Amino acid sequence: MFIWSIYNAIWDERWWFPANISGHKYGWTDLRNKPGSDIYVPQIWDIQWALVLGLALVLVRIVLEKIFIAPLALWLGISKGRKPNVAPNKLFEEIYKQKKRPIDFKSLSKQTDLSTRQVEVWFRDRKKQDSHTTLQKFCDSGWHFIFYLVSFSYGMYVMQDKPWFQRTIDCWEGWPLQNVTNDVYWYYMIELAFYWSLIYTLLWDPKRSDFYQMFVHHVATIVLMNFSWLVNFVRIGTLVLIVHDVADPLLELTKMVNYLKWKRTTDIVFVVFVIAWITSRHFVFPYVILYSTTFEILTVFGQPTFFNYFFNFFLYLLLALGFMWTYHLIKAVIKKLSQGEVTDTRSDSESSDAQVDNHRNGVAANGKGH
């Protein structure tokens, strides 16, 4: 009974539906599809497809990496890489797993028959054992590049004839009985499935120092996409997806060519990525998308309700994460200008990494946040 009371309180229509839109009070029953109707309104059980498709994408990724991306990397000159064999040492292993830094190598040397230098080498090799090889990182970026490129291309194809792509006020007019066409339906489901696949594979992907920020980003994206689907905020959701998809393929391509040590190509792609990133994340997203969800929506709904604050909280959270990653990006740009090389201002959680990787991506969604 208590749980049921909480459930009813959370889904109380007063929180999710404005008091009066065009003279009509809407509720959850209005979001049920009517037999014979030409309008399809999103249903809660649609979301199950994203969970299944997420697993399918994991399998697609594994297959692509093995039969295409890894062979391509080897053909382009990336070595398989070998991880050092580390002699078992119970004392050292316990200290290593505690992840406490700095390590007192001299003290450990006195406790064993090893020199200080040998102790340092053991911990260095142990880190390398846990770190990902360049080939693994190339495969990771290769998969993300393929998906982001296909996703963005399909998204532009889907959105090219949609009225709200040019006029954001159309995201709200006619709500909540806005028709979701088949192309928009699958665009949304595939994007949501991708973020579920990122959650599934987060533990085996190259682990960076912003692991927890990435986890928050993925969770925020999934929450936003799920709830936007439930209340039919799909139109604004598609815009957020498009905006965040612009820079992502360029980011992954930058990392790939950097792993290949193609310096000039890295410089060119990196510059294009920086322009796309700044334009999409810090101009279009706040001044078009967030303006629409914060102010433009009120011209139709009259006054804000709980769901306005709910969705905007996660959207502004994604904006804040974007500023954090832009900080890393600016550091990479400064280092590039001062040292003449593109480097990653972050690092692997277990080992230093000098590769470009200043964002992931990217809810708002990731909105893409989506």
C-alpha positions as CSV (number, residue, x, y, z in Angstrom):
1,M,0.0,0.0,0.0
2,F,2.8,2.4,0.9
3,I,4.7,1.7,-2.4
4,W,1.5,2.1,-4.3
5,S,0.9,5.5,-2.7
6,I,4.4,6.6,-3.7
7,Y,3.8,5.4,-7.2
8,N,0.6,7.4,-7.5
9,A,2.2,10.5,-6.0
10,I,5.1,10.3,-8.5
11,W,2.8,9.9,-11.5
12,D,0.2,12.4,-10.4
13,E,-1.0,14.2,-13.5
14,R,-0.6,17.6,-11.7
15,W,3.2,17.2,-11.9
16,W,3.3,16.2,-15.6
17,F,0.5,18.1,-17.4
18,P,-0.1,21.8,-17.5
19,A,-3.4,23.0,-16.0
20,N,-4.9,24.1,-19.3
21,I,-3.6,23.9,-22.9
22,S,-5.9,25.3,-25.6
23,G,-8.9,25.0,-23.3
24,H,-8.3,21.3,-22.5
25,K,-6.9,19.5,-19.5
26,Y,-4.8,16.6,-20.6
27,G,-3.9,13.5,-18.6
28,W,-2.2,10.1,-19.0
29,T,-5.3,8.6,-20.7
30,D,-4.8,11.1,-23.6
31,L,-1.5,9.5,-24.3
32,R,-3.1,6.1,-25.2
33,N,-3.3,5.4,-28.9
34,K,-6.8,5.2,-30.3
35,P,-7.8,2.3,-32.6
36,G,-7.8,3.5,-36.2
37,S,-6.1,6.8,-35.4
38,D,-3.4,8.1,-37.8
39,I,-1.5,9.5,-34.8
40,Y,1.0,7.4,-32.9
41,V,1.8,8.5,-29.4
42,P,4.8,7.0,-27.6
43,Q,4.0,4.2,-25.2
44,I,5.9,3.1,-22.1
45,W,6.5,-0.5,-23.4
46,D,8.2,0.9,-26.5
47,I,11.3,1.4,-24.3
48,Q,11.9,-2.3,-24.0
49,W,13.1,-2.3,-27.5
50,A,16.0,0.0,-26.6
51,L,17.2,-2.5,-23.9
52,V,17.2,-5.4,-26.5
53,L,18.8,-3.2,-29.2
54,G,21.4,-2.1,-26.7
55,L,22.6,-5.8,-26.3
56,A,22.4,-6.2,-30.1
57,L,24.7,-3.2,-30.6
58,V,27.2,-4.7,-28.2
59,L,27.3,-7.8,-30.4
60,V,27.6,-5.7,-33.5
61,R,30.5,-3.8,-31.9
62,I,32.3,-7.0,-31.0
63,V,31.9,-8.4,-34.6
64,L,32.9,-5.1,-36.3
65,E,36.0,-4.8,-34.1
66,K,37.2,-8.3,-34.8
67,I,36.5,-8.5,-38.6
68,F,37.0,-4.9,-39.7
69,I,38.3,-2.3,-37.2
70,A,41.2,-4.3,-35.7
71,P,42.4,-5.7,-39.1
72,L,42.2,-2.1,-40.4
73,A,44.3,-0.8,-37.5
74,L,47.0,-3.5,-38.0
75,W,47.1,-2.8,-41.7
76,L,47.5,0.9,-41.1
77,G,50.5,0.2,-38.8
78,I,49.3,0.0,-35.3
79,S,51.0,-2.9,-33.4
80,K,49.1,-5.4,-31.3
81,G,51.2,-4.4,-28.3
82,R,52.3,-6.7,-25.6
83,K,51.7,-6.4,-21.9
84,P,54.5,-7.1,-19.5
85,N,54.6,-10.3,-17.4
86,V,54.7,-9.2,-13.8
87,A,56.0,-11.6,-11.1
88,P,53.4,-12.3,-8.4
89,N,53.9,-10.3,-5.2
90,K,51.2,-10.4,-2.6
91,L,52.4,-7.3,-0.7
92,F,52.8,-5.2,-3.8
93,E,49.5,-6.4,-5.2
94,E,47.6,-5.3,-2.1
95,I,49.2,-1.9,-2.2
96,Y,48.5,-1.6,-5.9
97,K,44.8,-2.4,-5.5
98,Q,44.5,0.2,-2.8
99,K,45.4,2.8,-5.4
100,K,47.0,5.0,-2.9
101,R,49.5,7.5,-4.3
102,P,52.3,8.3,-3.9
103,I,53.9,4.9,-3.1
104,D,56.9,4.8,-0.8
105,F,59.2,2.7,-3.0
106,K,62.1,3.0,-0.6
107,S,60.1,1.6,2.3
108,L,58.9,-1.3,0.1
109,S,62.5,-2.0,-1.0
110,K,63.5,-2.4,2.6
111,Q,60.7,-4.9,3.2
112,T,61.8,-7.1,0.3
113,D,65.0,-8.3,-1.4
114,L,64.4,-5.9,-4.3
115,S,66.1,-2.6,-5.0
116,T,64.1,0.6,-5.2
117,R,64.4,0.6,-8.9
118,Q,63.1,-2.9,-9.2
119,V,60.1,-2.0,-7.0
120,E,59.4,1.0,-9.3
121,V,59.5,-1.2,-12.3
122,W,57.1,-3.7,-10.8
123,F,54.5,-1.0,-10.2
124,R,55.0,0.5,-13.6
125,D,54.6,-2.8,-15.4
126,R,51.6,-3.7,-13.2
127,K,49.9,-0.5,-14.4
128,K,50.7,-1.4,-18.0
129,Q,49.1,-4.8,-17.4
130,D,45.8,-3.2,-16.6
131,S,46.0,-0.4,-19.2
132,H,44.6,-0.8,-22.7
133,T,46.9,-1.1,-25.7
134,T,46.8,1.4,-28.6
135,L,45.1,-1.2,-30.7
136,Q,42.3,-1.6,-28.1
137,K,41.8,2.2,-28.0
138,F,41.8,2.5,-31.7
139,C,39.0,-0.2,-31.9
140,D,37.1,1.6,-29.2
141,S,37.3,4.9,-31.1
142,G,36.6,3.2,-34.4
143,W,33.3,1.7,-33.2
144,H,32.2,5.0,-31.8
145,F,33.2,6.8,-35.0
146,I,31.1,4.4,-37.1
147,F,28.1,4.6,-34.9
148,Y,28.2,8.4,-34.5
149,L,28.7,9.0,-38.2
150,V,25.8,6.7,-39.1
151,S,23.6,8.1,-36.4
152,F,24.2,11.7,-37.3
153,S,23.7,11.0,-41.0
154,Y,20.5,9.1,-40.3
155,G,19.3,11.8,-38.0
156,M,19.8,14.5,-40.6
157,Y,17.9,12.4,-43.1
158,V,15.1,12.0,-40.7
159,M,14.9,15.6,-39.6
160,Q,15.3,17.3,-42.9
161,D,11.6,17.6,-43.6
162,K,10.4,18.0,-40.0
163,P,8.9,21.4,-39.3
164,W,10.4,21.7,-35.7
165,F,13.9,21.4,-37.2
166,Q,13.5,24.9,-38.5
167,R,11.0,26.3,-36.0
168,T,11.5,25.1,-32.5
169,I,8.1,26.4,-31.3
170,D,6.6,23.4,-33.1
171,C,8.1,21.2,-30.5
172,W,5.4,22.4,-28.1
173,E,2.4,23.3,-30.3
174,G,-0.1,20.5,-30.5
175,W,1.4,18.7,-27.5
176,P,0.8,16.1,-26.2
177,L,-1.0,14.6,-29.2
178,Q,2.0,14.9,-31.6
179,N,2.4,12.1,-34.1
180,V,5.7,10.1,-33.9
181,T,6.4,8.8,-37.4
182,N,8.3,5.5,-38.0
183,D,11.6,7.2,-38.9
184,V,11.6,9.3,-35.7
185,Y,10.5,6.3,-33.7
186,W,13.5,4.2,-34.7
187,Y,15.9,7.1,-34.6
188,Y,15.0,7.6,-31.0
189,M,15.1,3.9,-30.1
190,I,18.5,3.3,-31.8
191,E,20.0,6.3,-30.0
192,L,18.6,5.2,-26.6
193,A,19.8,1.7,-27.3
194,F,23.3,3.0,-28.0
195,Y,23.4,4.7,-24.6
196,W,22.3,1.5,-22.9
197,S,25.1,-0.3,-24.8
198,L,27.6,2.3,-23.4
199,I,26.4,1.4,-19.9
200,Y,26.8,-2.3,-20.6
201,T,30.3,-1.9,-21.9
202,L,31.5,1.0,-19.7
203,L,33.6,-1.3,-17.5
204,W,35.7,-2.8,-20.3
205,D,36.1,0.3,-22.4
206,P,39.4,2.2,-21.9
207,K,38.9,3.7,-18.5
208,R,39.6,7.4,-18.2
209,S,40.0,9.7,-15.2
210,D,36.5,11.1,-15.9
211,F,34.9,7.7,-15.6
212,Y,32.3,8.9,-13.1
213,Q,31.4,12.0,-15.1
214,M,30.9,9.8,-18.1
215,F,28.7,7.5,-16.1
216,V,26.6,10.5,-14.9
217,H,26.4,11.7,-18.5
218,H,25.1,8.3,-19.8
219,V,22.6,8.0,-16.9
220,A,21.3,11.6,-17.4
221,T,20.9,10.9,-21.1
222,I,18.9,7.7,-20.5
223,V,16.7,9.4,-17.9
224,L,16.0,12.3,-20.3
225,M,15.3,10.1,-23.3
226,N,13.0,7.7,-21.3
227,F,11.0,10.4,-19.7
228,S,10.8,12.5,-22.8
229,W,9.4,9.5,-24.6
230,L,6.8,8.9,-21.8
231,V,5.4,12.4,-22.0
232,N,6.0,12.8,-25.8
233,F,8.7,15.4,-25.6
234,V,10.2,13.5,-28.6
235,R,10.5,16.5,-30.9
236,I,12.8,18.5,-28.6
237,G,14.6,15.2,-27.9
238,T,15.5,14.7,-31.5
239,L,16.9,18.3,-31.7
240,V,19.1,17.6,-28.7
241,L,20.3,14.4,-30.3
242,I,21.2,16.1,-33.5
243,V,23.1,18.9,-31.8
244,H,25.2,16.5,-29.7
245,D,25.9,14.2,-32.6
246,V,27.6,16.9,-34.7
247,A,31.0,16.9,-33.0
248,D,31.2,13.3,-31.8
249,P,32.3,11.6,-35.1
250,L,35.0,14.3,-35.4
251,L,36.2,13.6,-31.9
252,E,36.6,9.9,-32.5
253,L,38.3,10.5,-35.9
254,T,40.7,12.8,-34.2
255,K,41.7,10.1,-31.7
256,M,42.0,7.5,-34.4
257,V,44.4,9.5,-36.6
258,N,46.3,10.5,-33.5
259,Y,46.8,6.9,-32.6
260,L,48.1,6.4,-36.1
261,K,50.5,9.3,-35.6
262,W,49.3,11.1,-38.7
263,K,50.3,14.5,-37.3
264,R,49.0,16.8,-40.0
265,T,45.7,15.0,-40.4
266,T,45.3,15.1,-36.6
267,D,45.8,18.8,-36.6
268,I,43.3,19.4,-39.3
269,V,40.6,17.2,-37.9
270,F,41.2,18.5,-34.4
271,V,40.6,22.1,-35.5
272,V,37.4,21.1,-37.3
273,F,36.3,19.2,-34.2
274,V,37.0,22.2,-31.9
275,I,34.9,24.5,-34.1
276,A,32.0,21.9,-34.3
277,W,32.2,21.3,-30.5
278,I,32.1,24.9,-29.5
279,T,29.4,25.8,-32.0
280,S,27.1,23.0,-31.1
281,R,27.6,22.6,-27.4
282,H,28.0,26.3,-26.4
283,F,26.0,28.2,-28.9
284,V,23.3,26.0,-30.5
285,F,22.5,23.9,-27.4
286,P,22.1,26.8,-24.8
287,Y,20.8,29.5,-27.1
288,V,18.4,27.4,-29.2
289,I,17.6,24.2,-27.3
290,L,17.7,25.4,-23.7
291,Y,16.1,28.7,-24.7
292,S,13.2,26.7,-26.1
293,T,12.8,24.4,-23.1
294,T,13.1,27.3,-20.6
295,F,11.2,30.2,-22.2
296,E,9.6,29.3,-25.5
297,I,7.7,26.4,-24.0
298,L,5.9,28.9,-21.7
299,T,4.3,30.7,-24.6
300,V,2.3,27.5,-25.3
301,F,2.0,26.0,-21.8
302,G,1.4,29.3,-20.0
303,Q,3.2,28.5,-16.7
304,P,5.9,26.0,-15.8
305,T,5.0,22.7,-14.1
306,F,7.1,20.1,-12.4
307,F,8.2,18.4,-15.7
308,N,9.7,21.7,-16.9
309,Y,12.0,21.8,-13.9
310,F,12.6,18.0,-14.1
311,F,13.8,18.0,-17.8
312,N,15.7,21.3,-17.5
313,F,17.6,20.0,-14.5
314,F,19.1,17.2,-16.6
315,L,19.6,19.4,-19.6
316,Y,21.5,22.0,-17.6
317,L,23.4,19.1,-16.0
318,L,24.5,18.1,-19.5
319,L,25.5,21.7,-20.3
320,A,27.6,21.7,-17.1
321,L,29.3,18.5,-18.1
322,G,29.9,20.1,-21.5
323,F,31.7,23.0,-19.9
324,M,33.9,20.6,-17.9
325,W,34.9,18.8,-21.1
326,T,35.5,22.1,-22.8
327,Y,37.9,23.0,-20.0
328,H,39.9,19.8,-20.9
329,L,39.6,20.7,-24.6
330,I,41.0,24.2,-24.0
331,K,43.9,22.7,-22.1
332,A,44.6,20.4,-25.1
333,V,44.5,23.4,-27.4
334,I,46.9,25.4,-25.3
335,K,49.3,22.4,-25.1
336,K,49.0,22.0,-28.9
337,L,49.9,25.7,-29.4
338,S,52.8,25.6,-26.9
339,Q,54.2,22.2,-27.6
340,G,53.1,21.5,-31.2
341,E,51.2,18.3,-30.4
342,V,47.7,17.2,-29.6
343,T,47.5,15.5,-26.3
344,D,44.8,14.4,-23.9
345,T,44.7,16.5,-20.7
346,R,43.0,13.5,-19.0
347,S,44.6,10.1,-18.4
348,D,43.7,6.5,-18.1
349,S,42.7,5.7,-14.5
350,E,45.6,3.3,-14.3
351,S,48.2,4.7,-16.6
352,S,49.1,7.9,-18.3
353,D,47.9,8.3,-21.8
354,A,48.9,11.0,-24.2
355,Q,46.0,10.6,-26.6
356,V,43.3,13.1,-27.6
357,D,40.1,12.2,-25.8
358,N,38.4,15.3,-24.4
359,H,34.8,14.2,-24.5
360,R,32.5,11.3,-24.8
361,N,29.4,11.6,-26.0
362,G,28.1,13.4,-25.8
363,V,23.5,13.3,-23.4
364,A,21.7,15.6,-23.7
365,A,22.3,13.7,-24.2
366,N,24.1,12.4,-23.6
367,G,20.6,14.9,-24.4
368,K,22.9,13.5,-25.7
369,G,21.4,14.4,-23.7
370,H,19.7,14.1,-25.2
